[in-house]
Amino acid sequence: MIGLGNSSERSSTGASRTLSNMILDTFSLADRVGIVTGGGAGLGLGYVQALAEAGARIVIAEINPETAEAAAESFRAAGHECVAVPTDVCRKESVEAMVAATLARFGQINFIVNNAGAWRFGPAEEVTPESWQAMIDLNLTGLFWCCQAVARPMIERHRGSIINIASISGQLINWPHFGWLEPSYFAAKAGVIHLTRSLAAQWGPKGIRTNAIAPGYMTKDGLCESALKAPYVASIPLGRPGLPADLGAAAVFLASDASSYVNGHTLNVDGGCTVW
């Protein structure tokens, strides 16, 4: 590192610029194809926006066909290559159809952002079997079906990046703010983090990097809205909730060659609230 710094200082302006361009080029997603599940609304739109701006061609996999197509059309209008594929991640056959449609359209899958998910509220003693299973199916099992389905073509190419959206709630209990969140959500997100490690170990030798993003308290179609904002922000060292662009930048990093030696990692994008 010291040698590189000294060499750069002694080099011409042109050489320094070339070095900078080489570094920045590793973040480019030009000619890459990626899937974003749940990308038609909420924070999913932030992932799509950032990845598309980095040059990727995007498949929005969304359970609501109208929402998916409307989002895809808005990105196409902005000059990005984006298509919608209606997908229910809880149904393995739907996930496999999503992958088949992506390969038919683009011929490859370079990365996926497994963003589809939801939470429910209520005391633990009132959780029903149906509610528990629905949360586990959506937030954990469905995410695994997506990992498995994209891994097959990635293994063939010996290259790919899987990005699972976890949560800081998979690492800690957000007391007192989330003391009333159903435990199924906490359990599922903790499962996502450990699943990510497991897949990173199994698929790393096959050329696939598997990492996770753990969002903290987010705003704009996320958390930290209206009357809830003050207590959340008080627990964030940076003094503000996160924005979709914060998550999008993390996804670009993990999808790109800039993170080529990052595998099995959970990146907390939380303003530091997990330091407490």
N, C-alpha and C positions, 0 to 999 in steps of 0.2 A: 504493500500500500504506500509506504514512504517513497519507494523507488518510482512508482507510477506518478505520484504527486510531483516529485522533483523533475521528472522527465517532462511532464505536461507543462510545468512552469517555464522550462527552457525552450520548449518547442515554439514554432511559429503560430500565429493566430489561426492560420488555415489548418494546421495539424490539430490544434486544440478543438476546433470546430468539428473536424472529422471524428475525433474521439467522442465528443458529445453526441454527434449524430448516431454513432454506433450504439451508444447506450440507449438513446431514445428509441432507436429502431427496435430494440428488444421488446418494447411495449406495444408495438404495432400488431394489430389483428387483421391486417390486409390479407385477403384471400382465405381467411379462416371462416369456418361455419360453426355456429353455436346455437344451442337450444336454451331457452329460458322458460322453465315451467312457471305457471302463474304470472306470466309476463304481461298480461293484458291490463292490469290495474294495480293501484297501490304502489308499494315499493318495487314491485317487479318492473314497472315502467322505468324506474331509475337504472336498473341493471341493463335493460335493453338500450336505453339512451346512451349510456357510457360505452357499452360494447360496440354499438353501431358507429358511434363517433370515432372509435379506435379502428374502424375499418371492417368489422366483421359483418358477415351476412347472417341474419338472425331468424330463427324459427320461434315464434311465440306459441307456446303450448299452453292452452288455457281451456278450462272446462266449459266456459261460456262462449259459444261460437261467435255471437254478435260482438262481445267485448274483445275477443281475440282479433277479429277482422278489423274492427274500428281502430284498434291500436296499431295493427300492421299497416293499415292504410295511412295513418298519420305519419308513420316513419317513412313510408314510401314517398309521401308528399314532400318530405324533408330531404329526399335524395338518397335514402338508405335502402338497401335490398333486404326486405323483410316479408315473411309470409306467416300466415296463421294456420295452425293445425289444432283443431279441437281435440282435447286430451283430458281424460280422467285418470290421474296418476294412481288412483286406488284400484284401477282395473288393469291387470297385467297385459291383457290383450290390447287395451287402448294405448298403453305405453309402447308396446312393440309396433303397433301401427304408426305411432308418432315417429319412431326411429326409421321405419321403412319409408315413410313419406319424406323424411328429411334426406335420406340417402337417394331416393328417386329424384328429388329436386336438385340436390347439390353434389351428390356423389361421395360425400365425406361428412364426418362429424369430428370437429377438433376439440370442442368443449361443451359442457352443459352446466347451467346454473340451476340447481334443484331448489327453486324458490317456493313452489306451491306449498301452502300450509295454512293453518288457522289456529285460533285458540278459543277456549270457552272459559266462562267464569262460574264459580260456585264452590261451596265448601266441599271438602273431600268426602264427608259422610253422606253426601247426597248424589255422588257420581253414580250413574246407572251403567250397567254393562254395555248398553248401546252407545252411550256417550263416550265411555272409555275406549271402546273399540274403534269408534269413528275417528277419534283424535290420534290414536296409534296408527291406524291405517293411513291416514292422510299425511301425518308429519314424519313418520318413520318407515312404515312398510312401503308406501307408495314411492318414497324417496329411494329406497333400495331397488325397487323394480326399475326405476329410471337409471340408476347406476349400472345395474346388471345389463340392461338393454343397450346402453351406449358403449359399455365396455367391450362387447363382442366385436364391433367394427373397429374400435380403437386398438384392440389387441392385434387384429389383422395388420394394421398399419404400424404397430409398435409405437404409438404416439397418441397422446390425448390428455386432457385436463378435466377432471370432475370437481365441481365446486358445489358443496352442500351448504345450504343455509341453515345454520344452527341458531343459537341464541345464547346470550349471557345467562338466560334462565336455565340453560343446561349445565351451568357451572356453579350457580349460587341461587339462593332463594331471595327474590327481590323484596325483602321485608323492609318497611311495612306496606310498600306500594302494591305488591302482588301477592299478599298473603291470602287473597281470595281467588286466585287463579286455580283452575282445576289442576290437580297433580298430574293428570295424563299429559298435559303439555310439557311440564318440566321433565317428566320421565322420557317422553319422546325426544326432546331436544338433547338431553343427556345421551340418549341412545345414538343420535345422529353424530355426536362428537366421537364416541367410541367406534361407531361403525366406520367413520372416516379413517380412523387410525388402522382399523382392521383391513379395509380395502387398500389403503396405501401400502401396507406390508405385502398383501397378496399380489397386487397389480403393478407395483413399482417395478419389479423385474421384467414386466411385460410392456414397459414404456408408458404407463399411465400414472400421472400424478393425481392424487386425491386429497383435497384440502377442504376446509370449511371456513365460512365467515360467520362470526357470532355478532349480530347487531346488538347494540345497546338500546337506549331510549331514543326513538326516532320520531320525527315530525313529518307532516304532510301525508295524510292517509295512513299514518302509523300511530305511534304513541305520542305522549306529551302534548295532547291537545287541550284546549280550553282550561277548565278548572284544575285539571290534573297536572298541568305543566309545571307549576312552581315546585311541588315536592320532588318531582323527578329531576328537574334541573339542579336543585340543591344538592343532589347526590353525584353530580357529574363534575369532576375537577376542571374540565375545560369550560364549564359554565353555560353550555348550550346543548340542546338535543341534536342528534344527528340528522343529516339531510340525505335524500336519495342519492345525491352526487357522491357523498362520502362512501356509501356502499358500492356504488358503481365503479369508483376508482379502485377499490379493493378487488372487485371482480375482474377488471381489466388486468391488474397485476397478476392475479392467479391464473387467468386464462392465457397469458402471454408468455413469451420466452424469458421475460424479466424474472420470472419465478421458477426457472428451469431446475433449480436445485431445492425447491421447497416441496415437501411431500409429507402428508400426515399431520399437517399443522392446522390449528384453528386460530384464525386471525380475529381478534376482538376489535370491533369497530364501535367503540363505546365511550369515547371521550375520557376514558380512564376510570369509569365508575366501578370496574372490577378490582381496582387497587385496594379498596377498603377491606 
